[in-house]
Amino acid sequence: MALLSSDRLVVADVYNHSVKLVDVVQGKVLHQLEVDGEPSSVCSLPATRAAVTMPAEKRILILDCAETVPFHNTIFILKCDNQLSVVKTITVHGRCEEVAYSNDHLIVLYTQPSRIEILTMNGRVVKRRDLELSKTYLYKYLSVIAEDNVTSVYVSDDDSRRILRLDENLQVQQVYPVPDGAKPGRVLAVGDGQLLVSDLNGTLWQLDSTMGRWTLLNQAEWFLAAYSMAFCHERNNLYWDAFGVVKRYAIS
């Protein structure tokens, strides 16, 4: 899932072969777009757009929910139309499990074999790097954040029990081993060097990437199925998927 705005969430529904636009304030699905295949990962793009990976089909869909009107060869965005539509399809070479966006480029994580690429918005590969991740395609997650003109790319791998930090050239800068007994799931960079990491055991961790310090945020098993998360800075809320239901958790 990914936030388009403080009240609009785009969710990939792998089981129903669809992408949904959700109003998190009203708690309802505004639109469901059926796609040909199983969508895996979502990231928000500028304006009212989002990118969605289709691993088995080896392509990335660019979606938009804006109502537009042409005027003298220029397109003006009027408002969010609450209707998702595919405006572009990017073909890639491999199972594109995860996608993120930074500085007008897509960062894509592949499995079988594991590698990471930086693509232009037209699909041209700018940089590529092979990654030494576990061979299974399950439980590998990607998060990218740009702060102070520095882009950091984070990759979590449950089987190897570690989180990698890469720079904008896809060079590994640091490796964070996870605490004993923890099983890292979704990783989400939220700013100021802080990451939220869901635990497949059901808990939620905060990782200070500058200090390498882990802090357990909750004891209850609320995040047992938090394979997808999105953070709203404006409301200081974390949204996550819990067996097909979007839930909210206030970060203090």
Salt bridges, closest charged atoms under 4 A:
ASP7 OD2 - ARG8 NH1 3.29
ASP13 OD2 - LYS20 NZ 2.86
ASP23 OD2 - ARG8 NH1 3.06
GLU38 OE2 - HIS17 NE2 3.76
ASP64 OD2 - ARG49 NE 3.09
GLU97 OE2 - ARG95 NE 2.82
GLU98 OE1 - ARG186 NH1 2.72
GLU117 OE2 - ARG115 NE 3.01
GLU117 OE2 - ARG128 NE 2.65
ASP157 OD1 - LYS140 NZ 3.78
ASP158 OD2 - LYS183 NZ 3.56
ASP208 OD2 - ARG213 NH2 3.49
